[in-house]
Amino acid sequence: MSDLRLHDHEPVSRAHLEQPRLPVVHMHVFDPFWFGYTRLGRFRKTGSVRGRFWLECVEDLRNSLETRGQHLFLRFGMSAAAALQQLTAQVQIATVFTFAEVCSEELQQEAEFEEALRQLGGSAKLVRCWGYTLHHIDDLAQGCGKPPERWINPSLSFGSFKREIRSCRVRPVAAEWQHLPKSGGLSRPPDVDEAWWGDVPSLAALGYSREELCEAEEARSLSAIPWRGGESLALARLQAYIWERRALKQYVGTTDWTANGKCTAPNDQTSKLSPYLAFGCLSPRLLYWEIQRFEKGDRCKGAKGLINSLLWRDFYRFIVHYAWGNRMYHLYGPMNCGSVPGGHKTPTKWCCKHYNNLFGGSDPRLWTWEKNLEKFGKWASGTTGFPFVDAAMLELKQTGYMLHLNRETVGWFFVRDLQTDWRLAAEWFESRLLDYDCVLNWGNWAYFILTQLPAREDDRPGGGPRYTLPRYSPYLMATQVLGWGRDHDPSAGYVKKWIRSLGSLPAELAREPWKLQAGDLDLEPLSDDFWSCATCTLHNPPTNRRCEACNSRRPACSSANTTALGIYAEQPMVPPPPEDSMGLCANCGSVDAGWASEEAVFYCETCWAQWATDTVTLGGDALRARPLSGAELGESQISDGWALVPDAALLGPVGSEGGTAGELAKPPPVAKKGGRWGVRDRTDKVAGG
Ligand SMILES: Cc1cc2nc3c(=O)[nH]c(=O)nc-3n(C[C@H](O)[C@H](O)[C@H](O)COP(=O)(O)OP(=O)(O)OC[C@H]3O[C@@H](n4cnc5c(N)ncnc54)[C@H](O)[C@@H]3O)c2cc1C
C-alpha cells in the first residue's frame, strides 16, 4: 500500500470487491532505498522527522485494519520485490493491486516488482490503479474533449491546465469497501501464524543514527504544529479545519502572496494538510467534497482557493506523467532541455515568456550554475545573514516544515542571488520536508523557482545593445527577502523565534541587522520606540543613528542591549540594497527612489521597470533567433550534472550533516537505481478504475 489510508483507496477496494472469495493480504514495505542518500548532496533521502511520521502513518493504518479484522504484512530492510518472495512462501498470489507511479525511482521499483512477479511464473498479474490526483486520469479525455496526450505538453502553463480541466468531473469518494459488514462482507486474511505478519520497525532499525533520533524528537517540541502521522489524525485535522474552526473563511492560499501575515505558522490561512496529502493519509477527493459541502451553507473565497491548491497537485502529477518525465530534474528545467534526447531543441514560446518575466528573467541555459558548496552550506544551515531566509531555513532544518511563502523566498534567493545548481537545494528540501512529495517538490523548483532568474547584460543572446540599462543591480535581487519579511512578519516575531540572537532588537533591525553599524549596539534605545534627541528633543525613528533635525548621535545604551549578534554583526553574504535609495536617475534625470547598477550608476525605479519590460518584449525573439549550439551544451555537462564533481568536493559543511565523512564518501545507494537523471521518453499505461 502506498497511500496510507483506507478511505477512497481504489487498490484496497478492488482487492476486496473483485474476488470476494479469495483472502486479501495488505502489504507495506520499508525499502532501504528510501533511507539511503540523495545523489548530489548525499543527504538522507528521508530525514528522520519524516521517517518518524511515516512510521506513525503505518502504525495507524495497521490499527485501522485490525479493527476490521484485517492484517498488514510489514517488511523492512528489503525491497518490495524481495518481500513478495517471502509472501509467496506462505500464500499463492492471484492479483496484486497497487497505485501507479510517475517518478523515475518509483517507476524503477515498480518495474522490479513486476519482474519479480513475472518470475514467480503462474498467472499472477499486477493491476495499477490511478490515485493521488483530484481528477481521475480516465476522465481527462472525455471531460476535456480531447486526449490528454494532445494538450498536456512540456510547456503547458498552470493557467491553461486549469482552463482545460474545468469541465472534467471529480469522482465521488470511493469508500465502498469500508461499508461492507465486518464479517461476511470483507475478504478474510490468509490463515497464517501471527508472527509472520511482521511489525512496524523503529527508527533505529531503519538505520537512523542517535543524532537523527534526537533531531526527530526535538522537532516535535520546536514545531508550531506537533505533527503526528496517520489517517485518523488527518481526518481529525480535516474535521477541525473545515467544520470546527470553519477556517476555510480564512484561507488565503499558498500563492496569494498579497495577503499579509502568512508566515505565522499556526494560523489558518493555509490548511497545513500537506504531510497528510503527501503520505496519502487524506484523499484529495475527500477534501474536495468536504469543501463543496461547506460551500453549500457558507460561500467563501477560501473554498475556491483551497481547490485551486489541489489543482496545482494535479497539474504537476499529470504534466510529469505525460510530458516532463525526468526532464523535471534537468539543470535547465523541463521546458528547456536543449539537446537532451526528447527535450526541446529550442526554447518554447512559453519558456521564453517565463524566463523573461517581470523580474527581467533570463534563460537558464545561459547561466554558469556555480557548484559552490560554501554558498549552499550557508543557505541550508540558515546562516546567510538575511534573517527572513535564515529563519525559514532553520525552521525547515529543525521541524521539517516551511510555509509556501517561505519556500518561494528561500528558493528565489537561492537561484537569483546564490546562482548555484538549484538541484542541490531541491535535494535538501527532499531530505528535510515533512510533506516531501516528488512531483510537488521538484515540480515547484523547476516550474516556479527556476523561472525567476534575473537577466544580466552578459546573458543577452545575439549580442548588440538591447537593454536600456547596463546591468542588473549588484545588490540583493530576490526582493521577497526584504519585502515579504516586512509584509508578513511586521513584528519580526517569526525571525526572532528562530534566531534568538536577534531577540532584543527592534523589529526593523531584527529583519535587517546590517543597518546596525559598528558602535550601534552601544546606543540607546534598541526597541521599537522612537528615541528623543538629547540636544533638540526631536523624536526619531528607532533605526536612526543620528537625529534627523540636528544630526546629534543617539545616546549610549545600557549593556543589556549589547547582545552577541553572531553572524548578524557582519554583512550578509550578498550586499543588501543601500540604505539611501534616493538619487538622480542617470537615464531620465529625475530625483527618485531607485538603486545603482553594478557600475555604480544610479537609475530610478521607473527606468528599472521599463528596462525589465523591454526585456520581456525583446527577450523571446532574441532567444529564438539564436538557439544554442551543441558545443555550448556539452552532452556530459547536461546529463552528468554534479556527478562530474569529485566525491571529495561534496564533503562540505552541510553534506557532513547527512552522516560521517566515511559514510558520505561511499557511493550513494541512489546511483545503483539510476533512472532519475536519465530522460524517460515513454508514459506508462495504468489500469483504469
Ligand atoms: C520550492 C517548493 C517546494 C515545494 N515542495 C513541496 C513538497 O515537497 N510537498 C508538498 O506537498 N508541497 C510542496 N510545495 C508546495 C507548497 O508549498 C506546499 O504544498 C504548502 O506549503 C503546504 O502547506 P498547506 O498544506 O498548508 O497548503 P494549502 O495552501 O492548505 O494547500 C492545500 C494542499 O494543496 C497542495 N498545494 C498547495 N500549494 C501547492 C503548490 N504550489 N504546488 C503543488 N501543490 C500545492 C498541497 O498538497 C497542499 O497541502 C513546494 C513549494 C515550493 C515553492
The ligand as an ORCA input file, in Angstrom:
! r2SCAN-3c Opt
* xyz 0 1
  C      10.244     25.055     -3.806
  C       8.946     24.436     -3.355
  C       8.911     23.101     -2.985
  C       7.710     22.513     -2.582
  N       7.701     21.201     -2.188
  C       6.550     20.613     -1.805
  C       6.510     19.251     -1.397
  O       7.505     18.530     -1.432
  N       5.320     18.738     -0.972
  C       4.179     19.490     -0.935
  O       3.121     18.984     -0.510
  N       4.181     20.760     -1.352
  C       5.318     21.359     -1.788
  N       5.309     22.673     -2.191
  C       4.013     23.365     -2.349
  C       3.508     24.139     -1.127
  O       4.497     24.960     -0.620
  C       3.000     23.238     -0.013
  O       2.095     22.296     -0.534
  C       2.253     24.037      1.045
  O       3.111     24.965      1.636
  C       1.712     23.086      2.087
  O       1.023     23.772      3.091
  P      -0.541     23.610      3.267
  O      -0.940     22.185      3.335
  O      -0.912     24.478      4.425
  O      -1.051     24.224      1.901
  P      -2.523     24.669      1.459
  O      -2.437     26.053      0.960
  O      -3.515     24.442      2.545
  O      -2.844     23.768      0.199
  C      -3.516     22.519      0.291
  C      -2.747     21.494     -0.488
  O      -2.656     21.845     -1.855
  C      -1.397     21.446     -2.380
  N      -0.650     22.643     -2.802
  C      -0.705     23.879     -2.298
  N       0.123     24.706     -2.974
  C       0.719     23.971     -3.903
  C       1.680     24.258     -4.913
  N       2.178     25.465     -5.113
  N       2.092     23.239     -5.694
  C       1.580     21.997     -5.542
  N       0.674     21.683     -4.608
  C       0.244     22.653     -3.803
  C      -0.666     20.752     -1.232
  O      -0.902     19.372     -1.313
  C      -1.317     21.353     -0.012
  O      -1.250     20.558      1.133
  C       6.515     23.286     -2.589
  C       6.559     24.622     -2.973
  C       7.765     25.193     -3.355
  C       7.774     26.640     -3.770
*
